[in-house]
Amino acid sequence: MGIRGLMSFVEDHSNEFFTDVKLRDTRIIIDGYALFHRLCFNSHLELRYGGDYDAFADVAQNFFESLFSCNICPYVVLDGGCDISDKKLTTLKDRAREKIQAAHSLSVGGSGCVCPLLTREVFIQVLIRLRVPFVQCFSEADRDIMTLANHWNCPVLSSDSDFCIFDLKVGFCPLNSFQWGNVNTSKGTQGCYIPAKCFSLDALCHYFSNMNKDLLPLFAVLCGNDHVHLPIVDTVLSQVRLPPGAANAKGRRHYRIVGLLSWLSRFAGPTEALDNVLKYLPKKDRENVRELLCCSMEEYQPSQVKLQDFFLRGTYDCPEALGLGVPEWVLVALARGQLAPFVSDALVLRRTFLHTQVENMQQPNAHRVSLPIRQVMYGLLSNGSAPLRGAPLNASPPRPLAFSEVERIRKNIKISIVDAVNLPKDHSDLSKLTELSSARRQALLLETLKVKQTVLDPIPPSLKLPIAVSCYWLQHSEVKAKLHHLQALLLGMLQGPLHAIIDSPGKDLRKDGAKMLYEEFQRVKEQMQPSPRLDLDTAHVFCQWQSCLLMGMYLNQLLSTPLPEPDLTRLYSGSLVHGLCQHLLTSTTVESLLSMCFGARQLYEHLFNATRSYAPAELFLPKGKSNSKKKKKKKQGASWAKNRGETLSDIRWWYESSNRFGLLMVENLEEHT
């Protein structure tokens, strides 16, 4: 939800509509979607390389630590899936197109704001680590946030202009004036506070001739929110005499807002105002429009959901989900953030949105690679929608159930129809999916990713899923990964283990080497700031990997995590991985990088050995050489080593972590040196 232009209007009148507050010793209800977007876009983070998730996690942690220092107790409320009425579908499609344009701008060196693909998941992991209470609503969260804030008599923190319309008892604090990075100490006390501004609904109404605040929902609907867009408003505005100053340069920007509020202030209440709006319509249209407007105005009334029950007992009743046939365990997992809104959209609407990344717009969208993973998810979710469609429970569909995917095609969107995979009978009852043994659920996951369990045995638990996903990614024919892409990706995965060694208590002989390598990685990242020209092919390859990881995580979650959930906060750093690609192509080798930390070298070898048997043979060929030209192998190997200025030991170590072809190359190199 949101009313275009309203936030900038009230901020232009900050002195009239806002009061300065010193926030401390209070609960606060946080719009989670608004917060993680704000932190992502306003913290000088790199957005072109697919996400520096470690930096984002640090910013999010700093934010909540500022709140804790002022004895502010945050409760984060996250949006869930799309509204089951689909009344926002047009708006969602428009926003998807806008994101594609922003992603394209970033990809060619321009500006733009596109959240990296895993940002939401990283944000949730930070909440869990810091033990910040949070809930994920079944659909849009705004009304539930308002209802909870009024129940607890505490403020709301958001950037959504709809909170200027909701009747909040304590008020609404906009994120852009919430100075969490500027914690102050109260004079004469030892307590701290965060300077903020609080919006006053009464002040807004007073500014417009003491208008009845019950008129504001009608204003929001007429002005145009995410649900309703009515051309009738232009007719109404033509009848309005604007207050002095509304026609100047600054006022013209908010002509629609000022005009509507001024006109509505004439009426005693919404019923009288609505009757006057309908006068401008043909009689045959009036009742339909009245019904539409009244229904939309309900979106600004308190909801029936009691989120306080969730924060007290870990569960709550969701009237919106009743009658949809959603299993209880799914509802609980959705509320706890253990399943993503992507899952509820697929289950309830049979439609999903595939979010665009900063990728090569001339190539098929990066999510194409992970389609087989989604088809298995759709197969698991297929039976959950039978009651929604009104089909007999014992009906046998003649073909697999179809799902719609809204995806990028070049610089626009299209809707693709995708068939779900037919799964064995014991996997076809979603309500009993959690009753399957962990071994059966893990077998389905690994079968989908086309990976054998034995390959993952040497891998640390926290990296099993990312490595399984990487094996899947390497096998896909659309992925044009090169050896340096795989090496950079695996090197980047060492960040988490290195950080754990450095932060471990007591003396650890590995610490010095781990610090040296970690600092070297930081230098590589810093060299990418400001970012040089983006290598679109490399960016696209890593976008494909991120899509595989995200969908692999969603499938793992749907199967109740037969593999441990990876720590995303230090698994992938776009600046580091892109920087390592450049270094590996020009100035360094894996061996020279890892020579300073034996433990990291051992782990890297395990990761590389696990992925090597799933990589195509040409991945290990010298750049620009064809695998089919076997008679030139010896010259290729020798000249490659010579041109790169590498020693035989460098090449041996590199290729011994390869496949049989790599070992053959080592033997050939020995013959020519």
JOZI-V366705 format. One record per pair of residues at least 6 apart in sequence whose C-alpha atoms are under 8 Angstrom apart, sorted by the first residue. I is the first residue (numbers start at 0). J is the second residue. Records with the same first field share a line. If there is no record, write none. Layout:
I=J  J
//
This chain:
0=141  159  161  224  225  226
1=159  160  161  224  225
2=160  161  219  222  223  224  225
3=160  223  224
4=253  256
5=160  253  256
6=159  160  163
8=253  256
9=16
10=16
15=202  203  206
16=198  199  200  202  203
17=196  197  198  199  202
18=196  197  198  199
19=194  195  196  197
20=194  195  196  197
21=192  193  194  195
22=69  71  192  193  194  195
23=69  70  71  191  192  193
24=69  70  71  72
25=70  71  72  153
26=71  72  73  74  151  153  154
27=71  72  73  74  148  153  154  155  156
28=73  74  75  76  144  147  148  153  154  155  156
29=73  74  75  76  144  155  156  157
30=75  76  77  140  141  144  155  156  157
31=75  76  77  78
32=77  78
33=157  158  159
34=157  158  174
35=59  118  119  122
36=114
37=174
38=55  58  59
39=55  114
40=112  114
42=58
44=51  54  55
45=51  574
46=105  112  113  114  115
47=105  106  357  533
48=357  533  538  573  574  577
49=115  116  356  357  538  541  542  572  573
50=114  115  116  117  118  571  572  573  574
51=571  572  573  574
52=117  118  121  567  568  569  571  572
53=568  569  571  572
55=118
56=121  122  125  568
59=122  125
60=125  129
62=179  180
63=73
65=179  180  182
66=72  73  179  193
68=191
69=182  190  191  192  193
73=131  132
74=131  132  133
75=131  132  133  134
76=133  134  135  136  140  144
77=133  134  135  136  140
78=135  136  137  138  139  140  340
79=135  136  137  138  139  140  333  339  340  343
80=137  138  139  340  341  343  344
81=87  138  139  340  344
82=138  139
83=347  348
86=226
87=225  226
90=225  226
92=412
95=354  355  412
96=410  411  412
98=112  113  355
99=355  356  407  410  411
100=410
101=110  111  112  113
102=111  112  113  355  356  357  358
103=357  358  359  360  410
104=110  111
105=111  357
106=357  358  359  533  535
107=532  533
108=532  533
113=356  357
115=356
116=354  356  545  546  549
117=545  549  567
120=567
121=567  568
123=336
124=566  567  568
126=132  133
132=310
133=310  335
134=306  309  310  334  335  336
135=333  334  335  336
136=143  333  334
137=317  319  320  330  333  334  340  343
141=161  162
142=298  299  300  301  302
143=301  302  304  305  306
144=155
145=155  162  165  166  167  301
146=301  302  304  305
147=305  306  307
148=154  155  167  168  169
149=167  168  169
152=168  169
153=168  169  170
154=167  168  169  170  171  172
155=170  171  172
156=171  172  173  174
157=171  172  173  174
158=173  174  175
159=173
161=219
162=171
163=171  198  200
164=200  215  216  219  299
165=299  300
166=200
170=197  198  199  200
171=197  198  199
172=195  196  197  198
173=196  197  198
176=195  196
177=193  194  195  196
178=193  194  195
179=193  194
181=193  194
182=191  192  193  194
183=191  192  193  194
184=190  191  192
185=191  192
200=212
201=212
204=210  211  212
207=260  261  264
208=264
209=264
210=263  264  265  266  267
211=264  267  268
213=268  269
214=263  268  269  272
216=296  299
217=269  273  292  296
218=259  260  263
220=226  227  228  292  295  296
221=227  228  229  232  259
222=228  232  255  256  259
223=229
226=295
227=295
231=279  280
234=279
235=259  276  279
236=255  258  259  262
239=258  259  261  262
240=258  262
241=257  258  261
242=261
244=250
245=251  253  254  257
246=254
263=272
266=272
273=289
277=285  288  289
303=318
304=315  316  317  318
305=315  316
306=315
308=314  315
309=315
314=331  334
323=347  384  386  387
324=383  384  385  386  387
325=383  384
326=383  429  430
327=430
328=430
329=338
332=338
333=339  340  343
337=556
338=553  556  557
339=553
341=351  352
342=553
344=350  351
345=351  377  380  402
346=377  380  381  383  384
347=383  384  387
349=401  402  403
350=402  403  404  405
351=402  403  404  405
352=404  405  406
353=366  404  405  406  407
354=406
355=364  406  407
356=365  542
357=538  539  542
358=364  365  535  538  539  542
359=535  536  538  539
360=408  409  410
361=409
362=409
363=407  408  409
364=406  407  408  409
365=539  540  542  543  546
366=543  546  547
368=472  475  477  478  543  546  547
369=543  546  547  550
371=447
372=447  448  547  550  551  554
373=550  554
374=417  418  419  420
375=419  420  422  447
376=419  554  557
377=402  418  419  420
378=400  419  420  421  422  427
379=422  426  427  428  429
380=429
381=400  419  427
382=427  428  429
383=428  429
385=391  392
386=392
399=418  419  420  421
400=418  419
401=416  417  418  419
402=416  417  418  419
403=414  415  416  417
404=414  415  416  417
405=412  413  414  415
406=412  413  414  415
407=413
425=432  435
426=432
432=558
433=558  559
437=561
438=561
440=558  561
441=558  561  562
444=554  555  558
445=451  452  467
448=467  468  470  471  551
449=470  471
450=467  470  471
454=609
455=463  466  467  609
457=605
458=605  606
460=562  563
461=563  564  565  566
462=565
463=562  563
464=551  552  562  563  564  565
465=548  565
466=606  609  610
468=544  547  548  551
469=544  547  548  610
470=609  610  613  614
471=547  613
472=478  543  544  547
473=480  610  613  614  615
474=613  614  615
478=540  543
479=540
480=537  540  618
481=618  619
482=618  619
483=580  583  584
484=537  540  580
486=589  607
487=576  577  579  580  583
488=571  576
489=603  606  607
490=576  603
491=570  571  572  575  576
492=569  570  571
493=570  599  602  603
494=517  569  570
495=566  569  570
497=513  514  517  599
498=513  517
500=507  509  510  513
501=510  513  514
509=596  598
512=595  596  597
513=595  596  599
515=595  596
516=592  593  595  596
520=575
521=575
523=574  575  578  579
524=574  575  578
526=578
527=574  575  578
537=577
538=577
552=564
555=561  562
582=588
583=589
588=649
589=653
590=600  649  652  653
593=599  600
594=600
604=656
607=656  657
608=656  657
611=656  657  658
612=658
616=626  658  660
617=625  626
619=657  660  661
620=626
621=635  636  639
624=635
632=664  667
633=664  667  668  671
636=664  667  668
637=667  668  671  672
640=646  647  650
647=668  669
650=665
651=662  665
654=661  662  664  665
655=661  662  665
//
